[in-house]
Amino acid sequence: MKTASQLRKLADGSRLVRVTFAGTDFQLREGGNLAAEMLAAGIGPFRYTPVSGAPRNPYCMMGACFDCLVEIDGVIRQACMMEVREGLSISRPAAGEAEHD
Amino acid sequence: MTEADLVVIGAGPAGMSAARAAADAGLSVVLLDEQRKAGGQIYRDVVRAAKVRADILGPDFHKGLELVHALRHANIHHITGATVWQIERNTRVAYTVEGAASFVTGKCLLIATGALERPIPVPGWTLPGAMTAGAAQILLKQSGMLVENAVLAGCGPLLYLVAAQMCRAGTPPQALVETQSTANILAAVLHHGMGAIQGWRQLAKGLGLLSELRSSGVKRFTGASAIAIEGSEHVEAIRFTARGRRQRVECSTVLLHHGVVANTQTARSIGVPHHWDELQRAFVPEKNKWGRTVHPQVYIAGDGAGIGGADAAAITGRIAALAIAGELGAITQAERDAAALPLRRDLRRELAARPFIDRAYPPYGGALSPADETIICRCEEVTAGDIRKYAKIGCRGPNQTKAFGRPGMGPCQGRYCGLTVTELLAAANGLSPQDTGYYRIRPPIKPVTLGELAGLAKQIEDEKETAQ
């Protein structure tokens, strides 16, 4: 699940807080952009597509492409439009929409 | 139920400058923006970022500070983190903040929703690690993150800016893979040389970035074609043809960009007509010189009205605000016209270099007409070949393709496939993009939960009681 981080963070002294992604704990910067912090922590893929099961990570980082979708408290959200909060429990959205028909 | 003289959607340069100009004219303004900080994408998180990262981001970024500070005005109510998902009766705007939905109604509405990266469907563009150049900018501005071991691919001034910023930060890209050719540059000089001279400020900036790149020794390939991104679970390399042979550069991120296009979702959702702009190679909304649309109370400003860049956006925002202030009787028509005069002169200067830039850095042909097996709809994973097949069996317009194979029906609602589908159908059917048309955009233009909708019921009841 983890791929090597390709992002270098400029130091800013933010507090790290614990979140979980797919059952694993991560320390992310509190108040940071959730998608950015997840990428920097090497978390990925964010999701698998419902059509072919292909892995996806953020593409646009501005709320337009919806490739950074994750599930938080039962709601599928755009990670790039959220802030890191302590204790967030994040999972990959359940795939399988394609099986409905 | 909130009311205001003017509701502005989008706190980028156009929305911010319009909000202030309208407030100065005495109008009450509600400014809605999806981000938690004003600035839009170009000035994302500018108040914080300009302080800590000015050396990397460059002097132009600072212009955003003034616009953000100007929002401190008693007449401006800036609602942050507000996702607009529906507009009714042209000026009643439904939005959600932190899971709570609300309405705000303006006497007038200004749409300032900016631009999107032009879709760039190349093989492998859906792989994790393939992102837009704009995404790299956002990571840097908002999060102070630099993409390492990356290749920039495509064309246009933003590509140079991102590359230069990466060099300044000590994480230069592995290579710049540029799709424009020398012939494109020559054509631009021939056809739009005068514009280039009038718009020398912009071009000088571009040349400055290029010389910065040269001195940092970043490898540049121009006239690149047959671009494909390789990798199984993640980006591993980029392949392309340049200098007369196949090339391969290993990397873990590919940053794609070949221009930006107007984000038309909001305007389309209320039926504002759009037309095809051949030079920008995209649809732009129809409006008059004040930014007023066919709906008399609805105006559009900034890149969402057609690409002109951040400085032009701030100017068109002010021009629209003057028109709205005039319309609502806050200023006289003579005052409006007098104030607009110098703005129009500035706007002409800002736009002078645009035709040159558009001609010198045309969109990458391989992404306008992708190979059959390339995915063009990221959400529903529809390929270019699928669209061509639909055309062959009689499909004429983008809306019909939805019934054939669901392109544009995923969560992004066509934002990153709409223009490609139009271009593919137009080419396959021998029609113009104008006659081929675009997806019909329906609300909600952003996802809304049932709980949020239910929460609105009380507001609607209250409104009815007030009306009685």
Chai-1 contact restraints between the chains, C-beta under 6 A:
chainA,res_idxA,chainB,res_idxB,connection_type,confidence,min_distance_angstrom,max_distance_angstrom,comment,restraint_id
A,T3,B,H234,contact,1.0,0.0,6.0,A-B,restraint_1
A,Q6,B,E148,contact,1.0,0.0,6.0,A-B,restraint_2
A,Q6,B,N149,contact,1.0,0.0,6.0,A-B,restraint_3
A,Q6,B,S252,contact,1.0,0.0,6.0,A-B,restraint_4
A,Q6,B,T253,contact,1.0,0.0,6.0,A-B,restraint_5
A,L7,B,M145,contact,1.0,0.0,6.0,A-B,restraint_6
A,R8,B,L146,contact,1.0,0.0,6.0,A-B,restraint_7
A,R8,B,E148,contact,1.0,0.0,6.0,A-B,restraint_8
A,R8,B,T171,contact,1.0,0.0,6.0,A-B,restraint_9
A,K9,B,M145,contact,1.0,0.0,6.0,A-B,restraint_10
A,L10,B,G144,contact,1.0,0.0,6.0,A-B,restraint_11
A,D12,B,G144,contact,1.0,0.0,6.0,A-B,restraint_12
A,G32,B,S143,contact,1.0,0.0,6.0,A-B,restraint_13
A,N33,B,Q142,contact,1.0,0.0,6.0,A-B,restraint_14
A,N33,B,S143,contact,1.0,0.0,6.0,A-B,restraint_15
A,A36,B,L139,contact,1.0,0.0,6.0,A-B,restraint_16
A,A36,B,S143,contact,1.0,0.0,6.0,A-B,restraint_17
A,A36,B,M145,contact,1.0,0.0,6.0,A-B,restraint_18
A,A40,B,M145,contact,1.0,0.0,6.0,A-B,restraint_19
A,G44,B,P128,contact,1.0,0.0,6.0,A-B,restraint_20
A,P45,B,P128,contact,1.0,0.0,6.0,A-B,restraint_21
A,V51,B,E381,contact,1.0,0.0,6.0,A-B,restraint_22
A,S52,B,E381,contact,1.0,0.0,6.0,A-B,restraint_23
A,P55,B,P128,contact,1.0,0.0,6.0,A-B,restraint_24
A,P55,B,E233,contact,1.0,0.0,6.0,A-B,restraint_25
A,N57,B,P128,contact,1.0,0.0,6.0,A-B,restraint_26
A,Y59,B,M131,contact,1.0,0.0,6.0,A-B,restraint_27
A,C60,B,T132,contact,1.0,0.0,6.0,A-B,restraint_28
A,C60,B,A135,contact,1.0,0.0,6.0,A-B,restraint_29
A,M61,B,A135,contact,1.0,0.0,6.0,A-B,restraint_30
A,M61,B,I138,contact,1.0,0.0,6.0,A-B,restraint_31
A,M62,B,Q41,contact,1.0,0.0,6.0,A-B,restraint_32
A,G63,B,E34,contact,1.0,0.0,6.0,A-B,restraint_33
A,A64,B,L116,contact,1.0,0.0,6.0,A-B,restraint_34
A,A64,B,R415,contact,1.0,0.0,6.0,A-B,restraint_35
A,C65,B,C412,contact,1.0,0.0,6.0,A-B,restraint_36
A,C65,B,Y416,contact,1.0,0.0,6.0,A-B,restraint_37
A,F66,B,P411,contact,1.0,0.0,6.0,A-B,restraint_38
A,F66,B,C412,contact,1.0,0.0,6.0,A-B,restraint_39
